[in-house]
């Protein structure tokens, strides 16, 4: 399993994570489109909740798929 550090989010401290930024959100979901855990991503709980909220919003607006079609 791939592990991610919170380097990307810490570099952009002044910027807010947005549900419209699909390229960033794709780093936090696996190939089955499941949201990666905190242990896998290396985020703290506040950041993980923010990422989860943004991914769920993007799914509701059809920017990200709910399921992988494969």
mmCIF file as Biopython writes it, N, C-alpha, C and O atoms, coordinates in Angstrom:
data_model
#
loop_
_atom_site.group_PDB
_atom_site.id
_atom_site.type_symbol
_atom_site.label_atom_id
_atom_site.label_alt_id
_atom_site.label_comp_id
_atom_site.label_asym_id
_atom_site.label_entity_id
_atom_site.label_seq_id
_atom_site.pdbx_PDB_ins_code
_atom_site.Cartn_x
_atom_site.Cartn_y
_atom_site.Cartn_z
_atom_site.occupancy
_atom_site.B_iso_or_equiv
_atom_site.auth_seq_id
_atom_site.auth_asym_id
_atom_site.pdbx_PDB_model_num
ATOM 1   N N  . UNK A ? 1  ? 0.844   -1.182 0.000   1.0 0.0 1  A 1 
ATOM 2   C CA . UNK A ? 1  ? 0.000   0.000  0.000   1.0 0.0 1  A 1 
ATOM 3   C C  . UNK A ? 1  ? 0.888   1.243  0.000   1.0 0.0 1  A 1 
ATOM 4   O O  . UNK A ? 1  ? 1.873   1.322  0.734   1.0 0.0 1  A 1 
ATOM 5   N N  . UNK A ? 2  ? 0.534   2.166  -0.800  1.0 0.0 2  A 1 
ATOM 6   C CA . UNK A ? 2  ? 1.300   3.403  -0.904  1.0 0.0 2  A 1 
ATOM 7   C C  . UNK A ? 2  ? 1.048   4.273  0.318   1.0 0.0 2  A 1 
ATOM 8   O O  . UNK A ? 2  ? -0.077  4.379  0.809   1.0 0.0 2  A 1 
ATOM 9   N N  . UNK A ? 3  ? 2.108   4.886  0.791   1.0 0.0 3  A 1 
ATOM 10  C CA . UNK A ? 3  ? 1.939   5.795  1.918   1.0 0.0 3  A 1 
ATOM 11  C C  . UNK A ? 3  ? 2.287   7.202  1.455   1.0 0.0 3  A 1 
ATOM 12  O O  . UNK A ? 3  ? 3.230   7.406  0.691   1.0 0.0 3  A 1 
ATOM 13  N N  . UNK A ? 4  ? 1.524   8.148  1.924   1.0 0.0 4  A 1 
ATOM 14  C CA . UNK A ? 4  ? 1.708   9.537  1.548   1.0 0.0 4  A 1 
ATOM 15  C C  . UNK A ? 4  ? 2.037   10.338 2.789   1.0 0.0 4  A 1 
ATOM 16  O O  . UNK A ? 4  ? 1.494   10.100 3.867   1.0 0.0 4  A 1 
ATOM 17  N N  . UNK A ? 5  ? 2.928   11.280 2.618   1.0 0.0 5  A 1 
ATOM 18  C CA . UNK A ? 5  ? 3.212   12.187 3.715   1.0 0.0 5  A 1 
ATOM 19  C C  . UNK A ? 5  ? 2.331   13.406 3.574   1.0 0.0 5  A 1 
ATOM 20  O O  . UNK A ? 5  ? 1.749   13.644 2.516   1.0 0.0 5  A 1 
ATOM 21  N N  . UNK A ? 6  ? 2.234   14.176 4.638   1.0 0.0 6  A 1 
ATOM 22  C CA . UNK A ? 6  ? 1.429   15.379 4.574   1.0 0.0 6  A 1 
ATOM 23  C C  . UNK A ? 6  ? 2.230   16.551 4.025   1.0 0.0 6  A 1 
ATOM 24  O O  . UNK A ? 6  ? 1.908   17.706 4.303   1.0 0.0 6  A 1 
ATOM 25  N N  . UNK A ? 7  ? 3.271   16.266 3.248   1.0 0.0 7  A 1 
ATOM 26  C CA . UNK A ? 7  ? 4.092   17.320 2.658   1.0 0.0 7  A 1 
ATOM 27  C C  . UNK A ? 7  ? 3.270   18.206 1.748   1.0 0.0 7  A 1 
ATOM 28  O O  . UNK A ? 7  ? 3.430   19.427 1.755   1.0 0.0 7  A 1 
ATOM 29  N N  . UNK A ? 8  ? 2.382   17.597 0.956   1.0 0.0 8  A 1 
ATOM 30  C CA . UNK A ? 8  ? 1.634   18.383 -0.014  1.0 0.0 8  A 1 
ATOM 31  C C  . UNK A ? 8  ? 0.722   19.380 0.676   1.0 0.0 8  A 1 
ATOM 32  O O  . UNK A ? 8  ? 0.626   20.530 0.247   1.0 0.0 8  A 1 
ATOM 33  N N  . UNK A ? 9  ? 0.062   18.965 1.722   1.0 0.0 9  A 1 
ATOM 34  C CA . UNK A ? 9  ? -0.847  19.881 2.415   1.0 0.0 9  A 1 
ATOM 35  C C  . UNK A ? 9  ? -0.058  20.905 3.229   1.0 0.0 9  A 1 
ATOM 36  O O  . UNK A ? 9  ? -0.469  22.061 3.327   1.0 0.0 9  A 1 
ATOM 37  N N  . UNK A ? 10 ? 1.073   20.496 3.816   1.0 0.0 10 A 1 
ATOM 38  C CA . UNK A ? 10 ? 1.841   21.445 4.609   1.0 0.0 10 A 1 
ATOM 39  C C  . UNK A ? 10 ? 2.505   22.505 3.733   1.0 0.0 10 A 1 
ATOM 40  O O  . UNK A ? 10 ? 2.749   23.619 4.196   1.0 0.0 10 A 1 
ATOM 41  N N  . UNK A ? 11 ? 2.802   22.173 2.462   1.0 0.0 11 A 1 
ATOM 42  C CA . UNK A ? 11 ? 3.361   23.175 1.553   1.0 0.0 11 A 1 
ATOM 43  C C  . UNK A ? 11 ? 2.345   24.260 1.247   1.0 0.0 11 A 1 
ATOM 44  O O  . UNK A ? 11 ? 2.713   25.417 1.043   1.0 0.0 11 A 1 
ATOM 45  N N  . UNK A ? 12 ? 1.076   23.901 1.213   1.0 0.0 12 A 1 
ATOM 46  C CA . UNK A ? 12 ? 0.017   24.833 0.846   1.0 0.0 12 A 1 
ATOM 47  C C  . UNK A ? 12 ? -0.777  25.246 2.093   1.0 0.0 12 A 1 
ATOM 48  O O  . UNK A ? 12 ? -2.008  25.220 2.076   1.0 0.0 12 A 1 
ATOM 49  N N  . UNK A ? 13 ? -0.095  25.619 3.155   1.0 0.0 13 A 1 
ATOM 50  C CA . UNK A ? 13 ? -0.792  25.957 4.395   1.0 0.0 13 A 1 
ATOM 51  C C  . UNK A ? 13 ? -1.733  27.132 4.227   1.0 0.0 13 A 1 
ATOM 52  O O  . UNK A ? 13 ? -2.808  27.154 4.826   1.0 0.0 13 A 1 
ATOM 53  N N  . UNK A ? 14 ? -1.347  28.103 3.426   1.0 0.0 14 A 1 
ATOM 54  C CA . UNK A ? 14 ? -2.178  29.296 3.267   1.0 0.0 14 A 1 
ATOM 55  C C  . UNK A ? 14 ? -3.393  29.029 2.396   1.0 0.0 14 A 1 
ATOM 56  O O  . UNK A ? 14 ? -4.389  29.748 2.481   1.0 0.0 14 A 1 
ATOM 57  N N  . UNK A ? 15 ? -3.320  28.001 1.559   1.0 0.0 15 A 1 
ATOM 58  C CA . UNK A ? 15 ? -4.429  27.682 0.674   1.0 0.0 15 A 1 
ATOM 59  C C  . UNK A ? 15 ? -5.343  26.659 1.336   1.0 0.0 15 A 1 
ATOM 60  O O  . UNK A ? 15 ? -4.900  25.836 2.138   1.0 0.0 15 A 1 
ATOM 61  N N  . UNK A ? 16 ? -6.607  26.723 0.992   1.0 0.0 16 A 1 
ATOM 62  C CA . UNK A ? 16 ? -7.601  25.815 1.553   1.0 0.0 16 A 1 
ATOM 63  C C  . UNK A ? 16 ? -7.830  24.681 0.564   1.0 0.0 16 A 1 
ATOM 64  O O  . UNK A ? 16 ? -7.933  24.916 -0.640  1.0 0.0 16 A 1 
ATOM 65  N N  . UNK A ? 17 ? -7.910  23.461 1.063   1.0 0.0 17 A 1 
ATOM 66  C CA . UNK A ? 17 ? -8.215  22.313 0.220   1.0 0.0 17 A 1 
ATOM 67  C C  . UNK A ? 17 ? -9.637  22.443 -0.283  1.0 0.0 17 A 1 
ATOM 68  O O  . UNK A ? 17 ? -10.553 22.731 0.488   1.0 0.0 17 A 1 
ATOM 69  N N  . UNK A ? 18 ? -9.823  22.227 -1.593  1.0 0.0 18 A 1 
ATOM 70  C CA . UNK A ? 18 ? -11.121 22.472 -2.203  1.0 0.0 18 A 1 
ATOM 71  C C  . UNK A ? 18 ? -11.611 21.226 -2.906  1.0 0.0 18 A 1 
ATOM 72  O O  . UNK A ? 18 ? -10.810 20.443 -3.418  1.0 0.0 18 A 1 
ATOM 73  N N  . UNK A ? 19 ? -12.918 21.033 -2.934  1.0 0.0 19 A 1 
ATOM 74  C CA . UNK A ? 19 ? -13.504 19.860 -3.577  1.0 0.0 19 A 1 
ATOM 75  C C  . UNK A ? 19 ? -13.366 19.903 -5.089  1.0 0.0 19 A 1 
ATOM 76  O O  . UNK A ? 19 ? -13.535 18.879 -5.751  1.0 0.0 19 A 1 
ATOM 77  N N  . UNK A ? 20 ? -13.064 21.059 -5.645  1.0 0.0 20 A 1 
ATOM 78  C CA . UNK A ? 20 ? -12.915 21.197 -7.091  1.0 0.0 20 A 1 
ATOM 79  C C  . UNK A ? 20 ? -11.518 20.825 -7.573  1.0 0.0 20 A 1 
ATOM 80  O O  . UNK A ? 20 ? -11.297 20.684 -8.776  1.0 0.0 20 A 1 
ATOM 81  N N  . UNK A ? 21 ? -10.580 20.667 -6.656  1.0 0.0 21 A 1 
ATOM 82  C CA . UNK A ? 21 ? -9.199  20.319 -6.996  1.0 0.0 21 A 1 
ATOM 83  C C  . UNK A ? 21 ? -9.062  18.797 -7.058  1.0 0.0 21 A 1 
ATOM 84  O O  . UNK A ? 21 ? -8.604  18.168 -6.105  1.0 0.0 21 A 1 
ATOM 85  N N  . UNK A ? 22 ? -9.460  18.220 -8.176  1.0 0.0 22 A 1 
ATOM 86  C CA . UNK A ? 22 ? -9.571  16.775 -8.325  1.0 0.0 22 A 1 
ATOM 87  C C  . UNK A ? 22 ? -8.209  16.090 -8.294  1.0 0.0 22 A 1 
ATOM 88  O O  . UNK A ? 22 ? -8.094  14.982 -7.769  1.0 0.0 22 A 1 
ATOM 89  N N  . UNK A ? 23 ? -7.182  16.722 -8.841  1.0 0.0 23 A 1 
ATOM 90  C CA . UNK A ? 23 ? -5.859  16.103 -8.881  1.0 0.0 23 A 1 
ATOM 91  C C  . UNK A ? 23 ? -5.311  15.855 -7.477  1.0 0.0 23 A 1 
ATOM 92  O O  . UNK A ? 23 ? -4.661  14.839 -7.234  1.0 0.0 23 A 1 
ATOM 93  N N  . UNK A ? 24 ? -5.567  16.764 -6.574  1.0 0.0 24 A 1 
ATOM 94  C CA . UNK A ? 24 ? -5.121  16.590 -5.192  1.0 0.0 24 A 1 
ATOM 95  C C  . UNK A ? 24 ? -5.945  15.516 -4.502  1.0 0.0 24 A 1 
ATOM 96  O O  . UNK A ? 24 ? -5.397  14.694 -3.767  1.0 0.0 24 A 1 
ATOM 97  N N  . UNK A ? 25 ? -7.246  15.509 -4.727  1.0 0.0 25 A 1 
ATOM 98  C CA . UNK A ? 25 ? -8.114  14.539 -4.066  1.0 0.0 25 A 1 
ATOM 99  C C  . UNK A ? 25 ? -7.839  13.113 -4.531  1.0 0.0 25 A 1 
ATOM 100 O O  . UNK A ? 25 ? -8.021  12.171 -3.759  1.0 0.0 25 A 1 
ATOM 101 N N  . UNK A ? 26 ? -7.406  12.938 -5.772  1.0 0.0 26 A 1 
ATOM 102 C CA . UNK A ? 26 ? -7.101  11.599 -6.278  1.0 0.0 26 A 1 
ATOM 103 C C  . UNK A ? 26 ? -5.924  10.964 -5.546  1.0 0.0 26 A 1 
ATOM 104 O O  . UNK A ? 26 ? -5.789  9.741  -5.556  1.0 0.0 26 A 1 
ATOM 105 N N  . UNK A ? 27 ? -5.070  11.764 -4.911  1.0 0.0 27 A 1 
ATOM 106 C CA . UNK A ? 27 ? -3.957  11.227 -4.138  1.0 0.0 27 A 1 
ATOM 107 C C  . UNK A ? 27 ? -4.432  10.555 -2.853  1.0 0.0 27 A 1 
ATOM 108 O O  . UNK A ? 27 ? -3.694  9.772  -2.254  1.0 0.0 27 A 1 
ATOM 109 N N  . UNK A ? 28 ? -5.646  10.853 -2.431  1.0 0.0 28 A 1 
ATOM 110 C CA . UNK A ? 28 ? -6.151  10.336 -1.170  1.0 0.0 28 A 1 
ATOM 111 C C  . UNK A ? 28 ? -7.200  9.245  -1.344  1.0 0.0 28 A 1 
ATOM 112 O O  . UNK A ? 28 ? -7.863  8.864  -0.379  1.0 0.0 28 A 1 
ATOM 113 N N  . UNK A ? 29 ? -7.360  8.733  -2.578  1.0 0.0 29 A 1 
ATOM 114 C CA . UNK A ? 29 ? -8.232  7.583  -2.800  1.0 0.0 29 A 1 
ATOM 115 C C  . UNK A ? 29 ? -7.422  6.499  -3.505  1.0 0.0 29 A 1 
ATOM 116 O O  . UNK A ? 29 ? -6.490  6.800  -4.251  1.0 0.0 29 A 1 
ATOM 117 N N  . UNK A ? 30 ? -7.779  5.233  -3.265  1.0 0.0 30 A 1 
ATOM 118 C CA . UNK A ? 30 ? -7.044  4.139  -3.888  1.0 0.0 30 A 1 
ATOM 119 C C  . UNK A ? 30 ? -7.668  3.777  -5.229  1.0 0.0 30 A 1 
ATOM 120 O O  . UNK A ? 30 ? -8.567  4.470  -5.705  1.0 0.0 30 A 1 
ATOM 121 N N  . UNK A ? 31 ? -7.195  2.696  -5.839  1.0 0.0 31 A 1 
ATOM 122 C CA . UNK A ? 31 ? -7.667  2.318  -7.164  1.0 0.0 31 A 1 
ATOM 123 C C  . UNK A ? 31 ? -9.113  1.846  -7.164  1.0 0.0 31 A 1 
ATOM 124 O O  . UNK A ? 31 ? -9.743  1.816  -8.221  1.0 0.0 31 A 1 
ATOM 125 N N  . UNK A ? 32 ? -9.658  1.475  -6.003  1.0 0.0 32 A 1 
ATOM 126 C CA . UNK A ? 32 ? -11.068 1.102  -5.890  1.0 0.0 32 A 1 
ATOM 127 C C  . UNK A ? 32 ? -11.934 2.289  -5.497  1.0 0.0 32 A 1 
ATOM 128 O O  . UNK A ? 32 ? -13.116 2.124  -5.194  1.0 0.0 32 A 1 
ATOM 129 N N  . UNK A ? 33 ? -11.356 3.477  -5.500  1.0 0.0 33 A 1 
ATOM 130 C CA . UNK A ? 33 ? -12.020 4.738  -5.137  1.0 0.0 33 A 1 
ATOM 131 C C  . UNK A ? 33 ? -12.461 4.777  -3.685  1.0 0.0 33 A 1 
ATOM 132 O O  . UNK A ? 33 ? -13.452 5.425  -3.349  1.0 0.0 33 A 1 
ATOM 133 N N  . UNK A ? 34 ? -11.727 4.085  -2.823  1.0 0.0 34 A 1 
ATOM 134 C CA . UNK A ? 34 ? -11.981 4.169  -1.390  1.0 0.0 34 A 1 
ATOM 135 C C  . UNK A ? 34 ? -11.061 5.233  -0.801  1.0 0.0 34 A 1 
ATOM 136 O O  . UNK A ? 34 ? -9.938  5.415  -1.270  1.0 0.0 34 A 1 
ATOM 137 N N  . UNK A ? 35 ? -11.528 5.922  0.208   1.0 0.0 35 A 1 
ATOM 138 C CA . UNK A ? 35 ? -10.737 6.956  0.862   1.0 0.0 35 A 1 
ATOM 139 C C  . UNK A ? 35 ? -9.671  6.282  1.726   1.0 0.0 35 A 1 
ATOM 140 O O  . UNK A ? 35 ? -9.977  5.383  2.509   1.0 0.0 35 A 1 
ATOM 141 N N  . UNK A ? 36 ? -8.428  6.716  1.580   1.0 0.0 36 A 1 
ATOM 142 C CA . UNK A ? 36 ? -7.333  6.135  2.346   1.0 0.0 36 A 1 
ATOM 143 C C  . UNK A ? 36 ? -7.403  6.571  3.799   1.0 0.0 36 A 1 
ATOM 144 O O  . UNK A ? 36 ? -7.895  7.656  4.110   1.0 0.0 36 A 1 
ATOM 145 N N  . UNK A ? 37 ? -6.911  5.728  4.675   1.0 0.0 37 A 1 
ATOM 146 C CA . UNK A ? 37 ? -6.968  6.007  6.111   1.0 0.0 37 A 1 
ATOM 147 C C  . UNK A ? 37 ? -5.897  7.010  6.527   1.0 0.0 37 A 1 
ATOM 148 O O  . UNK A ? 37 ? -4.986  7.330  5.764   1.0 0.0 37 A 1 
ATOM 149 N N  . UNK A ? 38 ? -6.031  7.486  7.737   1.0 0.0 38 A 1 
ATOM 150 C CA . UNK A ? 38 ? -5.048  8.430  8.286   1.0 0.0 38 A 1 
ATOM 151 C C  . UNK A ? 38 ? -3.677  7.793  8.382   1.0 0.0 38 A 1 
ATOM 152 O O  . UNK A ? 38 ? -2.659  8.447  8.155   1.0 0.0 38 A 1 
ATOM 153 N N  . UNK A ? 39 ? -3.657  6.530  8.715   1.0 0.0 39 A 1 
ATOM 154 C CA . UNK A ? 39 ? -2.383  5.824  8.839   1.0 0.0 39 A 1 
ATOM 155 C C  . UNK A ? 39 ? -1.668  5.762  7.496   1.0 0.0 39 A 1 
ATOM 156 O O  . UNK A ? 39 ? -0.440  5.837  7.442   1.0 0.0 39 A 1 
ATOM 157 N N  . UNK A ? 40 ? -2.415  5.628  6.430   1.0 0.0 40 A 1 
ATOM 158 C CA . UNK A ? 40 ? -1.829  5.555  5.087   1.0 0.0 40 A 1 
ATOM 159 C C  . UNK A ? 40 ? -1.398  6.916  4.570   1.0 0.0 40 A 1 
ATOM 160 O O  . UNK A ? 40 ? -0.372  7.027  3.899   1.0 0.0 40 A 1 
ATOM 161 N N  . UNK A ? 41 ? -2.166  7.947  4.873   1.0 0.0 41 A 1 
ATOM 162 C CA . UNK A ? 41 ? -1.891  9.274  4.315   1.0 0.0 41 A 1 
ATOM 163 C C  . UNK A ? 41 ? -0.946  10.092 5.182   1.0 0.0 41 A 1 
ATOM 164 O O  . UNK A ? 41 ? -0.257  10.977 4.673   1.0 0.0 41 A 1 
ATOM 165 N N  . UNK A ? 42 ? -0.899  9.816  6.475   1.0 0.0 42 A 1 
ATOM 166 C CA . UNK A ? 42 ? -0.031  10.579 7.367   1.0 0.0 42 A 1 
ATOM 167 C C  . UNK A ? 42 ? -0.614  11.919 7.774   1.0 0.0 42 A 1 
ATOM 168 O O  . UNK A ? 42 ? 0.127   12.806 8.198   1.0 0.0 42 A 1 
ATOM 169 N N  . UNK A ? 43 ? -1.915  12.087 7.655   1.0 0.0 43 A 1 
ATOM 170 C CA . UNK A ? 43 ? -2.573  13.336 8.023   1.0 0.0 43 A 1 
ATOM 171 C C  . UNK A ? 43 ? -3.035  13.275 9.473   1.0 0.0 43 A 1 
ATOM 172 O O  . UNK A ? 43 ? -3.205  12.193 10.035  1.0 0.0 43 A 1 
ATOM 173 N N  . UNK A ? 44 ? -3.235  14.440 10.070  1.0 0.0 44 A 1 
ATOM 174 C CA . UNK A ? 44 ? -3.844  14.448 11.395  1.0 0.0 44 A 1 
ATOM 175 C C  . UNK A ? 44 ? -5.360  14.401 11.232  1.0 0.0 44 A 1 
ATOM 176 O O  . UNK A ? 44 ? -5.864  14.456 10.111  1.0 0.0 44 A 1 
ATOM 177 N N  . UNK A ? 45 ? -6.075  14.301 12.324  1.0 0.0 45 A 1 
ATOM 178 C CA . UNK A ? 45 ? -7.524  14.062 12.231  1.0 0.0 45 A 1 
ATOM 179 C C  . UNK A ? 45 ? -8.267  15.223 11.584  1.0 0.0 45 A 1 
ATOM 180 O O  . UNK A ? 45 ? -9.214  15.002 10.829  1.0 0.0 45 A 1 
ATOM 181 N N  . UNK A ? 46 ? -7.859  16.444 11.865  1.0 0.0 46 A 1 
ATOM 182 C CA . UNK A ? 46 ? -8.526  17.603 11.276  1.0 0.0 46 A 1 
ATOM 183 C C  . UNK A ? 46 ? -8.350  17.620 9.761   1.0 0.0 46 A 1 
ATOM 184 O O  . UNK A ? 46 ? -9.304  17.879 9.027   1.0 0.0 46 A 1 
ATOM 185 N N  . UNK A ? 47 ? -7.132  17.343 9.292   1.0 0.0 47 A 1 
ATOM 186 C CA . UNK A ? 47 ? -6.870  17.315 7.863   1.0 0.0 47 A 1 
ATOM 187 C C  . UNK A ? 47 ? -7.598  16.160 7.189   1.0 0.0 47 A 1 
ATOM 188 O O  . UNK A ? 47 ? -8.109  16.308 6.079   1.0 0.0 47 A 1 
ATOM 189 N N  . UNK A ? 48 ? -7.645  14.992 7.868   1.0 0.0 48 A 1 
ATOM 190 C CA . UNK A ? 48 ? -8.323  13.836 7.293   1.0 0.0 48 A 1 
ATOM 191 C C  . UNK A ? 48 ? -9.820  14.094 7.140   1.0 0.0 48 A 1 
ATOM 192 O O  . UNK A ? 48 ? -10.415 13.711 6.133   1.0 0.0 48 A 1 
ATOM 193 N N  . UNK A ? 49 ? -10.428 14.738 8.129   1.0 0.0 49 A 1 
ATOM 194 C CA . UNK A ? 49 ? -11.849 15.069 8.038   1.0 0.0 49 A 1 
ATOM 195 C C  . UNK A ? 49 ? -12.108 16.033 6.892   1.0 0.0 49 A 1 
ATOM 196 O O  . UNK A ? 49 ? -13.117 15.923 6.196   1.0 0.0 49 A 1 
ATOM 197 N N  . UNK A ? 50 ? -11.195 16.978 6.696   1.0 0.0 50 A 1 
ATOM 198 C CA . UNK A ? 50 ? -11.344 17.942 5.607   1.0 0.0 50 A 1 
ATOM 199 C C  . UNK A ? 50 ? -11.222 17.247 4.250   1.0 0.0 50 A 1 
ATOM 200 O O  . UNK A ? 50 ? -11.991 17.534 3.333   1.0 0.0 50 A 1 
ATOM 201 N N  . UNK A ? 51 ? -10.265 16.344 4.123   1.0 0.0 51 A 1 
ATOM 202 C CA . UNK A ? 51 ? -10.086 15.602 2.870   1.0 0.0 51 A 1 
ATOM 203 C C  . UNK A ? 51 ? -11.313 14.739 2.597   1.0 0.0 51 A 1 
ATOM 204 O O  . UNK A ? 51 ? -11.803 14.705 1.469   1.0 0.0 51 A 1 
ATOM 205 N N  . UNK A ? 52 ? -11.814 14.042 3.613   1.0 0.0 52 A 1 
ATOM 206 C CA . UNK A ? 52 ? -12.988 13.185 3.465   1.0 0.0 52 A 1 
ATOM 207 C C  . UNK A ? 52 ? -14.205 13.991 3.036   1.0 0.0 52 A 1 
ATOM 208 O O  . UNK A ? 52 ? -14.959 13.570 2.158   1.0 0.0 52 A 1 
ATOM 209 N N  . UNK A ? 53 ? -14.392 15.139 3.649   1.0 0.0 53 A 1 
ATOM 210 C CA . UNK A ? 53 ? -15.527 16.004 3.310   1.0 0.0 53 A 1 
ATOM 211 C C  . UNK A ? 53 ? -15.436 16.478 1.864   1.0 0.0 53 A 1 
ATOM 212 O O  . UNK A ? 53 ? -16.439 16.499 1.152   1.0 0.0 53 A 1 
ATOM 213 N N  . UNK A ? 54 ? -14.240 16.857 1.431   1.0 0.0 54 A 1 
ATOM 214 C CA . UNK A ? 54 ? -14.057 17.321 0.054   1.0 0.0 54 A 1 
ATOM 215 C C  . UNK A ? 54 ? -14.270 16.197 -0.952  1.0 0.0 54 A 1 
ATOM 216 O O  . UNK A ? 54 ? -14.853 16.421 -2.013  1.0 0.0 54 A 1 
ATOM 217 N N  . UNK A ? 55 ? -13.804 14.987 -0.634  1.0 0.0 55 A 1 
ATOM 218 C CA . UNK A ? 55 ? -13.998 13.854 -1.540  1.0 0.0 55 A 1 
ATOM 219 C C  . UNK A ? 55 ? -15.473 13.524 -1.663  1.0 0.0 55 A 1 
ATOM 220 O O  . UNK A ? 55 ? -15.955 13.257 -2.764  1.0 0.0 55 A 1 
ATOM 221 N N  . UNK A ? 56 ? -16.198 13.537 -0.554  1.0 0.0 56 A 1 
ATOM 222 C CA . UNK A ? 56 ? -17.630 13.230 -0.594  1.0 0.0 56 A 1 
ATOM 223 C C  . UNK A ? 56 ? -18.416 14.290 -1.358  1.0 0.0 56 A 1 
ATOM 224 O O  . UNK A ? 56 ? -19.368 13.961 -2.065  1.0 0.0 56 A 1 
ATOM 225 N N  . UNK A ? 57 ? -18.030 15.551 -1.227  1.0 0.0 57 A 1 
ATOM 226 C CA . UNK A ? 57 ? -18.683 16.613 -2.000  1.0 0.0 57 A 1 
ATOM 227 C C  . UNK A ? 57 ? -18.420 16.441 -3.486  1.0 0.0 57 A 1 
ATOM 228 O O  . UNK A ? 57 ? -19.322 16.602 -4.308  1.0 0.0 57 A 1 
ATOM 229 N N  . UNK A ? 58 ? -17.172 16.111 -3.829  1.0 0.0 58 A 1 
ATOM 230 C CA . UNK A ? 58 ? -16.821 15.923 -5.233  1.0 0.0 58 A 1 
ATOM 231 C C  . UNK A ? 58 ? -17.569 14.735 -5.826  1.0 0.0 58 A 1 
ATOM 232 O O  . UNK A ? 58 ? -17.932 14.757 -7.002  1.0 0.0 58 A 1 
ATOM 233 N N  . UNK A ? 59 ? -17.800 13.702 -5.027  1.0 0.0 59 A 1 
ATOM 234 C CA . UNK A ? 59 ? -18.578 12.563 -5.499  1.0 0.0 59 A 1 
ATOM 235 C C  . UNK A ? 59 ? -20.034 12.948 -5.743  1.0 0.0 59 A 1 
ATOM 236 O O  . UNK A ? 59 ? -20.623 12.527 -6.739  1.0 0.0 59 A 1 
ATOM 237 N N  . UNK A ? 60 ? -20.604 13.719 -4.874  1.0 0.0 60 A 1 
ATOM 238 C CA . UNK A ? 60 ? -22.007 14.122 -5.030  1.0 0.0 60 A 1 
ATOM 239 C C  . UNK A ? 60 ? -22.203 15.001 -6.265  1.0 0.0 60 A 1 
ATOM 240 O O  . UNK A ? 60 ? -23.269 14.974 -6.880  1.0 0.0 60 A 1 
ATOM 241 N N  . UNK A ? 61 ? -21.197 15.770 -6.626  1.0 0.0 61 A 1 
ATOM 242 C CA . UNK A ? 61 ? -21.279 16.641 -7.801  1.0 0.0 61 A 1 
ATOM 243 C C  . UNK A ? 61 ? -20.752 15.967 -9.061  1.0 0.0 61 A 1 
ATOM 244 O O  . UNK A ? 61 ? -20.610 16.609 -10.102 1.0 0.0 61 A 1 
ATOM 245 N N  . UNK A ? 62 ? -20.461 14.661 -8.964  1.0 0.0 62 A 1 
ATOM 246 C CA . UNK A ? 62 ? -19.997 13.841 -10.086 1.0 0.0 62 A 1 
ATOM 247 C C  . UNK A ? 62 ? -18.636 14.289 -10.627 1.0 0.0 62 A 1 
ATOM 248 O O  . UNK A ? 62 ? -18.350 14.113 -11.811 1.0 0.0 62 A 1 
ATOM 249 N N  . UNK A ? 63 ? -17.807 14.862 -9.771  1.0 0.0 63 A 1 
ATOM 250 C CA . UNK A ? 63 ? -16.448 15.182 -10.170 1.0 0.0 63 A 1 
ATOM 251 C C  . UNK A ? 63 ? -15.534 13.979 -9.962  1.0 0.0 63 A 1 
ATOM 252 O O  . UNK A ? 63 ? -14.545 13.817 -10.677 1.0 0.0 63 A 1 
ATOM 253 N N  . UNK A ? 64 ? -15.863 13.137 -8.987  1.0 0.0 64 A 1 
ATOM 254 C CA . UNK A ? 64 ? -15.183 11.875 -8.726  1.0 0.0 64 A 1 
ATOM 255 C C  . UNK A ? 64 ? -16.207 10.754 -8.777  1.0 0.0 64 A 1 
ATOM 256 O O  . UNK A ? 64 ? -17.353 10.953 -8.376  1.0 0.0 64 A 1 
ATOM 257 N N  . UNK A ? 65 ? -15.822 9.587  -9.260  1.0 0.0 65 A 1 
ATOM 258 C CA . UNK A ? 65 ? -16.781 8.476  -9.295  1.0 0.0 65 A 1 
ATOM 259 C C  . UNK A ? 65 ? -16.941 7.828  -7.929  1.0 0.0 65 A 1 
ATOM 260 O O  . UNK A ? 65 ? -16.024 7.844  -7.108  1.0 0.0 65 A 1 
ATOM 261 N N  . UNK A ? 66 ? -18.119 7.259  -7.696  1.0 0.0 66 A 1 
ATOM 262 C CA . UNK A ? 66 ? -18.354 6.500  -6.474  1.0 0.0 66 A 1 
ATOM 263 C C  . UNK A ? 66 ? -17.673 5.140  -6.562  1.0 0.0 66 A 1 
ATOM 264 O O  . UNK A ? 66 ? -17.067 4.678  -5.595  1.0 0.0 66 A 1 
ATOM 265 N N  . UNK A ? 67 ? -17.775 4.500  -7.729  1.0 0.0 67 A 1 
ATOM 266 C CA . UNK A ? 67 ? -17.238 3.159  -7.934  1.0 0.0 67 A 1 
ATOM 267 C C  . UNK A ? 67 ? -16.318 3.133  -9.137  1.0 0.0 67 A 1 
ATOM 268 O O  . UNK A ? 67 ? -16.425 3.945  -10.056 1.0 0.0 67 A 1 
ATOM 269 N N  . UNK A ? 68 ? -15.407 2.168  -9.095  1.0 0.0 68 A 1 
ATOM 270 C CA . UNK A ? 68 ? -14.539 1.945  -10.248 1.0 0.0 68 A 1 
ATOM 271 C C  . UNK A ? 68 ? -15.264 1.011  -11.209 1.0 0.0 68 A 1 
ATOM 272 O O  . UNK A ? 68 ? -15.765 -0.031 -10.787 1.0 0.0 68 A 1 
ATOM 273 N N  . UNK A ? 69 ? -15.329 1.352  -12.460 1.0 0.0 69 A 1 
ATOM 274 C CA . UNK A ? 69 ? -16.104 0.583  -13.451 1.0 0.0 69 A 1 
ATOM 275 C C  . UNK A ? 69 ? -15.426 -0.719 -13.871 1.0 0.0 69 A 1 
ATOM 276 O O  . UNK A ? 69 ? -16.049 -1.529 -14.557 1.0 0.0 69 A 1 
ATOM 277 N N  . UNK A ? 70 ? -14.181 -0.944 -13.486 1.0 0.0 70 A 1 
ATOM 278 C CA . UNK A ? 70 ? -13.468 -2.162 -13.903 1.0 0.0 70 A 1 
ATOM 279 C C  . UNK A ? 70 ? -13.968 -3.391 -13.242 1.0 0.0 70 A 1 
ATOM 280 O O  . UNK A ? 70 ? -13.459 -4.481 -13.500 1.0 0.0 70 A 1 
#
